[in-house]
Each structure stands twice: as structure tokens, then as C-alpha cells.
Amino acid sequence: MPYKLKYVGNIYYPKYFVIPTYYENVKVIDGIAIVEKEVTKDRLLKEGFVLIEDKKEVIDLEKVIEEEKLEGKDSSFKKGSKKTK
């Protein structure tokens, strides 16, 4: 699982730089680094990076179905007919 980190150690940083680590060479572009290994992530966290987490919305399907029933919508899927030649 790749980790996405942002450099916040200093407000001035080069547009592109490379950090050599034991497992991989980390390319930092515009303050953003993407690493594969957790060991590398931990090292970058100590050097002034912060972890960027993509927040995903969790949808409760049972709640959505109940709301659709209250609104009068049908939540079941209907199979369409196929045209044959």
C-alpha cells in the first residue's frame, strides 16, 4: 500500500529533490512524496513530513434503502430485455 506524505519541515524547499533511503529512493515533487515501504514512511515522518490520508465516505446501505422506501423509490434492480436479431 503506497503512503502519501507532504513536507512541512520548512516553508522553502526545492521543487524536486530525491531522498536516498535504505530501501528506496524517494522522489519529492512539490513537497509530496509517495513511498511503498512502511520503514521509509516512518523515516520521513521523523524528517518533517506528515502523512496525507484520503478520507472516504462510508455509506450505510440499509439506511439508504430505508430512506428510498420512505420517499417511494424502488431500490430493486430491474433486468432489461435484450434485442435479438
Residue frames relative to the residue before (quaternion, step in Angstrom):
aa qw qx qy qz dx dy dz
M 1.0000 0.0000 0.0000 0.0000 0.00 0.00 0.00
P 0.3320 -0.7586 0.5188 0.2126 3.61 -0.62 1.03
Y 0.2709 -0.7405 0.5974 0.1464 3.52 -1.16 0.74
K 0.2070 -0.7666 0.5978 0.1103 3.57 -1.01 0.84
L 0.0341 -0.8138 0.5788 -0.0396 3.55 -0.72 1.14
K 0.2129 -0.7591 0.6029 0.1223 3.55 -1.22 0.60
Y 0.3998 -0.7223 0.5181 0.2236 3.55 -0.97 0.93
V 0.0206 0.8028 -0.5934 0.0542 3.57 -0.75 1.11
G 0.3805 0.7626 -0.4545 0.2589 3.61 1.27 0.20
N 0.7896 0.0232 0.0228 0.6127 3.59 1.10 -0.65
I 0.4856 -0.6762 0.4573 0.3126 3.60 -1.01 0.70
Y 0.7116 0.3653 -0.2390 0.5506 3.59 1.23 -0.41
Y 0.1918 0.7559 -0.6053 0.1597 3.56 -0.73 1.08
P 0.5837 -0.5869 0.4122 0.3808 3.60 -1.11 0.51
K 0.6095 -0.5660 0.4092 0.3751 3.57 -1.20 0.49
Y 0.7956 0.0413 0.0068 0.6043 3.57 1.08 -0.75
F 0.2031 0.7594 -0.6070 0.1164 3.58 -0.90 0.91
V 0.3316 -0.7340 0.5674 0.1712 3.54 -1.27 0.51
I 0.1668 -0.7576 0.6251 0.0871 3.55 -1.02 0.91
P 0.2390 -0.7743 0.5647 0.1562 3.61 -0.50 1.10
T 0.0304 -0.7799 0.6251 -0.0016 3.57 -0.87 0.99
Y 0.7206 -0.4571 0.3019 0.4250 3.55 -1.29 0.17
Y 0.7826 0.3545 -0.1720 0.4819 3.59 0.90 -0.91
E 0.8171 -0.0164 0.0571 0.5734 3.61 1.00 -0.73
N 0.4144 -0.6544 0.5622 0.2898 3.55 -1.26 0.43
V 0.2400 -0.7980 0.5432 0.1025 3.54 -0.62 1.19
K 0.2016 -0.7624 0.6066 0.1006 3.55 -0.79 1.08
V 0.1263 -0.7852 0.6051 0.0377 3.55 -0.76 1.12
I 0.0163 -0.7951 0.6043 -0.0490 3.56 -0.60 1.20
D 0.8374 -0.0632 -0.0280 0.5422 3.57 -0.65 1.20
G 0.7182 -0.4650 0.2460 0.4555 3.58 1.00 0.80
I 0.6404 0.5004 -0.3214 0.4860 3.62 1.26 0.04
A 0.0502 -0.7851 0.6173 -0.0035 3.57 -0.90 1.00
I 0.1346 -0.7605 0.6302 0.0798 3.55 -1.08 0.78
V 0.0154 -0.8122 0.5815 -0.0443 3.57 -0.63 1.17
E 0.4391 -0.7104 0.4991 0.2314 3.55 -1.21 0.59
K 0.7570 0.3952 -0.2005 0.4802 3.59 0.93 -0.89
E 0.5202 -0.6482 0.4679 0.3003 3.55 -1.10 0.78
V 0.5943 0.5684 -0.3593 0.4412 3.58 1.11 -0.65
T 0.6574 0.4938 -0.3012 0.4831 3.58 0.98 -0.85
K 0.6179 0.5448 -0.3363 0.4564 3.59 1.02 -0.79
D 0.6647 0.5065 -0.3052 0.4566 3.58 0.90 -0.91
R 0.6444 0.5181 -0.3226 0.4606 3.58 1.01 -0.79
L 0.6773 0.4896 -0.2965 0.4621 3.59 0.92 -0.88
L 0.5961 0.5584 -0.3623 0.4490 3.59 1.10 -0.61
K 0.6630 0.4938 -0.2952 0.4790 3.60 1.11 -0.68
E 0.7093 0.4717 -0.2473 0.4618 3.59 1.20 -0.51
G 0.7245 -0.4610 0.2539 0.4451 3.61 1.15 0.31
F 0.5365 0.5896 -0.4213 0.4325 3.58 1.19 0.37
V 0.1803 -0.7391 0.6317 0.1488 3.56 -1.28 0.39
L 0.4973 -0.6641 0.4825 0.2808 3.53 -1.15 0.71
I 0.2276 -0.7487 0.6101 0.1242 3.54 -0.94 0.96
E 0.1055 -0.7973 0.5930 0.0387 3.56 -0.72 1.07
D 0.3369 -0.7156 0.5763 0.2053 3.53 -0.93 0.92
K 0.2507 -0.7807 0.5558 0.1370 3.55 -0.55 1.17
K 0.1222 -0.7866 0.6043 0.0340 3.52 -0.89 1.01
E 0.4356 -0.7020 0.5059 0.2480 3.51 -1.01 0.86
V 0.2700 -0.7499 0.5849 0.1505 3.54 -0.93 0.93
I 0.1639 -0.7977 0.5779 0.0542 3.55 -0.76 1.09
D 0.2617 -0.7462 0.5945 0.1459 3.55 -0.86 1.01
L 0.3477 -0.7872 0.4732 0.1887 3.58 -0.31 1.27
E 0.6228 0.5462 -0.3518 0.4360 3.59 1.00 -0.72
K 0.6516 0.5123 -0.3095 0.4661 3.56 1.03 -0.82
V 0.6419 0.5227 -0.3195 0.4613 3.60 1.00 -0.81
I 0.6561 0.5094 -0.3104 0.4622 3.60 0.94 -0.87
E 0.6453 0.5144 -0.3204 0.4650 3.60 0.99 -0.81
E 0.6560 0.5044 -0.3153 0.4646 3.60 0.97 -0.84
E 0.6484 0.5119 -0.3216 0.4627 3.60 1.01 -0.75
K 0.6343 0.5188 -0.3342 0.4657 3.58 1.04 -0.72
L 0.6473 0.5118 -0.3200 0.4654 3.59 1.02 -0.76
E 0.6961 0.4532 -0.2678 0.4882 3.59 1.08 -0.70
G 0.5263 -0.6561 0.3970 0.3673 3.59 1.25 -0.20
K 0.4938 0.6430 -0.4474 0.3775 3.59 1.20 0.24
D 0.3723 -0.7049 0.5573 0.2322 3.53 -1.16 0.64
S 0.2286 -0.8154 0.5198 0.1125 3.59 -0.58 1.11
S 0.5241 0.6286 -0.4298 0.3813 3.59 1.23 0.00
F 0.4365 -0.6854 0.5202 0.2627 3.53 -1.16 0.62
K 0.2233 -0.7644 0.5935 0.1166 3.56 -1.04 0.84
K 0.3589 -0.7304 0.5426 0.2081 3.53 -0.91 0.92
G 0.3418 -0.7527 0.5330 0.1804 3.54 -0.82 1.03
S 0.5041 -0.6361 0.4837 0.3275 3.53 -1.23 0.39
K 0.3516 -0.7145 0.5672 0.2099 3.52 -1.19 0.65
K 0.3607 -0.7019 0.5679 0.2337 3.51 -1.10 0.75
T 0.1535 -0.7791 0.6027 0.0783 3.55 -0.94 0.89
K 0.4426 -0.6945 0.5017 0.2650 3.55 -1.13 0.61
